[in-house]
């Protein structure tokens, strides 16, 4: 059975061969992004995180869509992760379009979702596939797509470990069965390679039918697509289906403390550092050594941020110990020896 990646390639080939409207992938000029123009330089290996966002999926003829057809948006981002190439899929099912889509004067718009988590850039290319499908309305197909979406819509997950891969594999198998149906037709699709040899930078991109939009007249304002020759006289794009995406860049992972490797390995360090005696401090230091190794080897953290986390938590360990010692000096209260601490202290002393 062909993989989803193989099937995606075949579908894109059919688009290029004219079996569906020819698509184009436009980069919005940096000075046409009115809210937050990109002044960042090219992505640098092990110095930047990246994230793919879908800001707007616009369906021009909403009545026709939801009377006869269901929309489906699929994205697949391929990149280097943990010493190998990996893929992060993303799916928006018809149910989600119906539930959270926002009506516009001439259509329906699904807005502002992450198609990937915030991932470290480890060099090599980042390959992005984005396809907008049309499905003939079917209760069975809709139920299958809902299942696939629940398995694949996990960019909120911080790590791409084995549990995620197992769930994602199930979603991909379900999606593959949908893609094999005759009633599933790609309307827009592109495979885009971001190559470090070209010095690729953050940016905004539009997937639309070829010749539907003038590249010099597209603008982004408020995370939405606009058109016009003059920035002071812009109108919404409503005459064509399109997908507005961005490739974002960051230097730090804001919620790094919630990564499982950080959260889970810090808890025992915190516990023993807070006991306030020399034996517990030895155990805390040993656990901190394991913490340091795990954090600096994590595929989800850039080297610079991993080092900063180690320094931050090392100071926190010392602070907890000092605070516990100071508190114990306020009175003659004695504590029973922790059996686990006793065993660990003896082991470290050997």
C-alpha positions in Angstrom: 0.0 0.0 0.0 1.5 3.4 -0.9 2.3 5.8 1.8 0.5 9.1 2.3 3.6 10.8 1.1 3.6 8.8 -2.1 -0.1 9.5 -2.6 0.4 13.2 -2.0 3.1 13.2 -4.6 0.8 11.5 -7.1 -2.0 14.0 -6.4 0.3 16.9 -6.9 1.5 15.4 -10.1 -2.1 15.2 -11.3 -2.6 18.8 -10.5 0.5 19.7 -12.5 -0.8 17.6 -15.4 -4.0 19.6 -15.5 -6.5 17.2 -13.9 -7.3 20.0 -11.4 -6.8 23.8 -11.6 -3.1 24.7 -11.8 -1.9 26.2 -8.5 0.6 28.8 -7.6 2.5 29.6 -4.3 3.0 33.3 -3.9 5.4 34.9 -1.4 3.9 38.1 0.0 6.5 40.8 -0.2 7.9 41.7 3.2 6.9 45.4 2.8 3.3 44.2 2.0 2.9 42.7 5.5 1.5 45.7 7.3 1.2 44.5 10.9 4.6 42.8 11.5 6.9 42.8 8.5 9.6 40.2 8.6 13.0 41.7 9.2 14.6 38.5 10.5 17.5 37.0 8.6 17.8 33.4 7.1 17.2 30.4 9.3 20.4 29.2 11.0 20.9 25.6 12.0 20.6 25.0 15.8 19.9 28.7 16.4 16.2 29.1 15.4 12.9 27.4 15.9 10.3 27.3 13.1 6.6 26.9 12.9 4.1 26.6 10.0 0.8 28.3 10.5 -2.4 28.3 8.4 -3.8 31.8 8.9 -6.7 31.7 6.4 -8.4 29.0 4.3 -11.0 30.9 2.3 -13.8 29.1 0.3 -15.2 31.6 -2.2 -18.5 29.9 -3.0 -19.6 28.7 0.5 -23.2 27.8 -0.4 -22.0 25.5 -3.2 -19.3 24.0 -1.0 -21.6 23.0 1.9 -24.6 22.1 -0.2 -22.7 19.7 -2.5 -19.2 19.3 -1.3 -17.1 19.1 2.0 -13.8 20.9 2.2 -10.7 19.3 3.6 -7.3 20.9 4.2 -4.2 18.7 4.5 -0.6 19.9 5.2 2.5 17.8 5.6 5.8 19.4 6.8 9.0 17.4 6.4 12.2 18.3 8.3 15.2 17.0 10.2 14.5 15.9 13.8 16.5 13.8 16.2 19.1 12.8 13.6 16.6 11.8 10.9 14.0 13.1 8.6 10.4 13.2 9.9 7.0 14.4 8.8 4.4 16.3 10.8 0.9 16.0 9.3 -2.0 18.3 9.8 -5.7 18.0 8.8 -8.8 20.2 8.9 -11.9 18.1 8.5 -15.3 19.3 7.2 -16.7 19.2 10.7 -14.1 21.7 11.9 -14.8 24.0 8.9 -18.5 23.9 9.8 -18.0 24.4 13.6 -15.4 27.2 13.6 -15.4 28.6 10.1 -16.3 32.3 10.0 -18.9 33.5 7.4 -17.7 36.3 5.1 -19.7 38.3 2.6 -19.0 35.9 -0.2 -17.6 32.8 1.5 -16.3 31.0 4.5 -12.9 31.5 6.2 -11.1 29.1 8.6 -8.5 31.0 10.5 -5.3 30.9 12.5 -4.1 27.4 13.4 -0.7 25.9 13.8 0.1 23.2 11.3 3.3 22.2 13.3 4.5 22.7 16.7 7.5 25.1 17.3 10.3 22.9 16.1 14.1 23.3 16.2 15.7 23.9 12.8 18.4 21.3 12.5 19.6 22.2 9.0 18.8 20.7 5.7 15.5 21.5 3.8 12.1 22.1 5.2 9.5 20.7 2.7 5.9 21.8 2.9 2.9 20.2 1.2 -0.4 22.0 1.3 -3.5 20.6 -0.4 -7.2 21.8 -0.4 -9.6 19.0 -1.3 -13.2 18.8 -2.3 -15.2 15.8 -1.1 -18.6 14.9 -2.3 -20.8 15.0 0.8 -21.0 11.6 2.5 -21.7 10.7 6.1 -19.3 7.8 6.0 -16.4 9.8 4.6 -17.2 12.7 7.0 -17.0 10.3 10.0 -13.7 8.9 8.8 -12.2 12.4 8.3 -13.3 13.4 11.8 -11.3 10.3 13.2 -8.3 11.2 11.0 -8.4 14.8 12.2 -8.4 13.8 15.9 -5.3 11.7 15.3 -3.4 14.2 13.2 -4.4 17.6 14.6 -1.8 17.5 17.4 0.6 20.5 16.8 -0.2 21.4 20.4 2.0 18.4 21.4 5.5 19.6 22.3 7.4 16.5 21.3 7.3 14.1 18.4 8.0 10.9 20.4 6.7 7.4 20.0 3.2 7.9 21.4 2.6 10.7 18.9 3.9 8.7 16.0 1.7 5.7 16.9 -1.5 7.9 17.0 -0.4 9.8 13.8 0.1 6.5 11.9 -3.5 5.6 12.6 -4.7 8.9 11.4 -2.6 8.6 8.2 -4.0 5.2 7.5 -7.6 6.5 7.8 -6.7 9.5 5.6 -5.1 7.3 3.0 -8.4 5.5 2.6 -10.2 8.8 2.0 -7.7 10.0 -0.5 -8.3 6.8 -2.5 -12.0 7.7 -3.1 -13.0 9.0 -6.5 -15.1 11.7 -4.8 -12.0 13.2 -3.2 -10.6 15.8 -5.6 -7.6 18.1 -5.1 -8.5 21.7 -6.0 -5.3 23.5 -4.9 -2.0 21.9 -4.0 1.7 22.7 -3.8 4.9 21.1 -2.7 7.4 23.8 -1.6 11.0 23.2 -0.7 12.8 25.7 1.6 16.5 25.1 0.9 19.2 26.6 3.2 21.3 27.0 0.1 18.9 29.7 -0.9 19.1 31.3 2.6 15.3 30.9 3.2 13.7 33.4 5.7 10.4 33.7 7.5 7.6 34.8 5.3 3.9 34.8 4.3 2.7 32.7 1.4 -0.5 32.3 -0.6 -1.7 29.1 -2.2 -4.3 29.9 -5.0 -5.3 29.0 -8.5 -2.7 30.2 -11.1 -3.3 33.7 -12.3 -6.1 34.3 -9.8 -4.1 36.9 -7.9 -1.6 39.6 -9.0 1.6 38.9 -6.9 2.3 42.6 -6.7 -1.1 43.4 -5.4 -1.4 40.9 -2.4 -1.1 42.2 1.2 -1.4 40.9 4.7 -3.1 42.9 7.4 -4.4 41.5 10.6 -3.3 38.0 9.6 -5.7 38.2 6.6 -5.2 38.5 2.9 -6.0 41.7 1.1 -5.5 43.0 -2.5 -4.9 46.3 -4.1 -2.3 48.5 -5.8 -2.3 51.0 -2.9 -1.9 50.0 0.7 -4.4 52.7 1.6 -7.1 51.3 -0.7 -7.2 47.6 0.0 -10.1 45.1 -0.4 -10.6 41.6 0.9 -9.8 38.8 -1.5 -13.2 37.1 -2.1 -13.2 36.0 -5.8 -11.1 32.8 -5.4 -10.4 30.0 -3.0 -7.0 30.4 -1.3 -4.9 29.3 1.7 -2.7 31.9 3.5 0.2 30.4 5.4 3.3 31.7 7.2 6.6 30.2 8.1 7.6 31.8 11.4 10.9 32.0 13.3 11.7 32.2 17.0 14.9 32.0 19.1 13.3 30.5 22.2 10.6 28.1 23.1 8.5 30.0 25.6 7.0 27.0 27.3 10.2 24.9 27.5 9.5 24.3 31.2 6.5 22.2 30.2 8.5 19.8 28.0 8.2 16.3 29.5 12.0 15.9 29.7 12.3 19.2 31.7 9.1 18.8 33.9 9.5 15.2 34.8 13.2 15.2 35.6 13.1 18.4 37.6 10.5 17.1 40.1 12.9 14.7 41.9 15.6 17.3 41.9 13.2 19.8 43.5 12.1 17.3 46.1 15.5 16.4 47.4 16.9 19.9 47.2 14.0 21.0 49.4 14.8 18.6 52.2 17.6 20.8 53.5 20.4 18.4 54.6 23.7 17.4 53.1 22.6 13.9 52.2 19.6 15.2 50.3 21.8 17.8 48.5 24.2 15.0 47.3 21.2 13.2 45.8 19.8 16.4 44.3 23.2 17.1 42.6 23.3 13.6 41.2 19.8 13.9 39.8 20.8 17.3 38.4 23.6 15.7 36.5 21.0 13.4 34.9 18.7 16.4 34.3 21.6 18.2 32.5 22.3 15.3 30.2 18.7 14.7 29.3 17.9 18.4 28.6 21.1 19.0 26.6 20.4 15.9 24.5 16.7 16.7 23.9 15.8 16.9 20.2 13.1 19.5 21.1 15.5 22.2 22.4 18.1 24.3 20.7 21.6 24.0 22.3 21.6 27.6 23.6 18.2 27.3 25.3 19.1 23.9 26.8 22.2 25.5 28.4 20.2 28.4 29.7 17.6 25.9 31.2 20.4 23.9 32.9 21.8 27.1 34.5 18.3 28.3 35.6 17.4 25.0 37.2 20.8 24.6 38.8 20.3 28.0 40.6 16.8 27.0 41.5 18.1 23.8 43.1 20.6 25.7 45.2 18.0 28.3 46.2 15.6 25.5 47.3 18.3 23.9 49.4 19.4 27.2 51.0 15.8 28.1 51.8 15.2 24.7 53.4 18.4 25.1 55.5 17.4 28.5 56.6 13.9 27.3 57.6 15.3 24.4 59.6 17.4 26.8 61.7 14.2 28.6 62.9 13.5 25.8 65.4 14.8 22.5 66.8 12.2 20.4 64.9 13.6 17.1 63.8 12.4 15.0 60.8 12.4 11.3 60.4 14.9 9.9 57.9 13.4 9.4 54.5 14.0 5.7 53.6 14.5 6.5 49.9 17.0 9.3 50.8 18.9 7.0 53.1 19.3 4.4 50.4 20.3 6.9 47.8 22.8 8.6 50.1 24.4 5.2 50.9 24.6 4.4 47.2 26.3 7.7 46.4 28.8 7.2 49.2 29.9 3.8 47.9 
